[in-house]
Amino acid sequence: MTSLDDLPVRDDLRGKNPYGAPQLAVPVALNVNENTHPIPEGVATDIVASLAAAILGVNRYPDREFTELRTSLADYLGYDLSPENLWAANGSNEVLQHILQAFGGPGRSLLGYVPTYSMYSILASGTGTRWIGAERDERYELTPETAVAAIQREQPDIVFLCSPNNPTGTPLSLETIEAVYAASTGIVVVDEAYAEFSTTGEESALSLLPGRPRLLISRTMSKAFAFAGVRVGYLAADPAVIDALRLVRLPYHLSALTQAAAVAALRHSGEMLRMVDEIIGQRDRIVDGLRDLGYDPFRTGSNFVLFGGVDDPQATFRALLDRGVLIRDVGIPNSLRVSAGTTAETTAFLDAMAALNSNA
Ligand SMILES: *Cc1c(COP(=O)(O)O)cnc(C)c1O
């Protein structure tokens, strides 16, 4: 049998590992920060009607400029954005890849503050961009001073700021984002995949867009919108940035079915986001519950919680899995990450953690 090492794969990809969160069939899956609530049935019916209409036209290529979808996204975001400010792709991962294809590549660098979203370094290697992992402050916070010091030292071409940060949940202040933008001469991306779950009172970085043509804000329909399986991510930026992304996307990259489903879902954004408050409530329950059990949950503005104080993360991960609860070992010492689920799922997780504690 041929192994990967036998193939003439690119030298810079040798020894690398693909993205690999386990996909297991378990009763309680709280491992990849999905919205565990299904979309409301009335919305689903409307989406299906739109898909039925769209399928009749799939002998033709879809609208390459996905104008209706960009209009819907601009309306959803507000902040006086127009369709010319919007971009979308098959998940925000593809949006981020477009950014690296257009602004990164061989001889260029991408800086992020670790630990952060594991896909950033994987997307960097896929596009031949040099990855720089810079330090955070205590408890994964990121002050303007610490952030700017790394920019001045490394002079990166691109900076990815994850706000709130995955896998730590840490909210990021607009002050830090402004300071990073002012200190850099390159592209600054704020990945707001979890923005809808933020409860810190901090405004979205969308408020910083006017007058900052190198600032890009990426969002996704995967998390708050309960749309992970459809694959729709998007971005707001200066129209010139959007023109740059057009240079690298594949023609017709958003299928007619994807566009139809997303436009229909955005017609019901209020209902689609109905579960967000409920999920925030479950997240806060996890924080309190874990603290009561003697663990050390970190500050979070997202739909998941990173918690420390775990003696043997692999052992705890496996013991939970034996009880049908899948969470995530993100490789941070003495820590595990769990997504907020429905009330029942969250209870199953907290009960399992309590049972492990009393067995110890
Ligand atoms: C989940 C996640 C995404 C979203 O990915 P999609 O490709 O849109 O599903 C983006 N950024 C971060 C930090 C995430 O955690």
The ligand as an SDF file (V2000), in Angstrom:
LIG
                    3D

 15 15  0  0  0  0  0  0  0  0999 V2000
  -16.3110   27.4890   13.9530 C   0  0  0  0  0  0  0  0  0  0  0  0
  -15.3490   28.5710   13.6140 C   0  0  0  0  0  0  0  0  0  0  0  0
  -15.3660   29.1490   12.3610 C   0  0  0  0  0  0  0  0  0  0  0  0
  -16.4550   28.7950   11.3900 C   0  0  0  0  0  0  0  0  0  0  0  0
  -16.1320   27.9520   10.4300 O   0  0  0  0  0  0  0  0  0  0  0  0
  -17.1320   27.7320    9.2140 P   0  0  0  0  0  0  0  0  0  0  0  0
  -16.1970   27.3620    8.1450 O   0  0  0  0  0  0  0  0  0  0  0  0
  -17.8470   29.0120    8.9500 O   0  0  0  0  0  0  0  0  0  0  0  0
  -18.0550   26.6500    9.6460 O   0  0  0  0  0  0  0  0  0  0  0  0
  -14.5100   30.1890   12.0740 C   0  0  0  0  0  0  0  0  0  0  0  0
  -13.6680   30.6480   13.0050 N   0  0  0  0  0  0  0  0  0  0  0  0
  -13.6330   30.1300   14.2320 C   0  0  0  0  0  0  0  0  0  0  0  0
  -12.7230   30.6990   15.2400 C   0  0  0  0  0  0  0  0  0  0  0  0
  -14.4520   29.0650   14.5740 C   0  0  0  0  0  0  0  0  0  0  0  0
  -14.3990   28.5460   15.7890 O   0  0  0  0  0  0  0  0  0  0  0  0
  1  2  1  0
  2  3  1  0
  2 14  2  0
  3  4  1  0
  3 10  2  0
  4  5  1  0
  5  6  1  0
  6  7  2  0
  6  8  1  0
  6  9  1  0
 10 11  1  0
 11 12  2  0
 12 13  1  0
 12 14  1  0
 14 15  1  0
M  END
$$$$
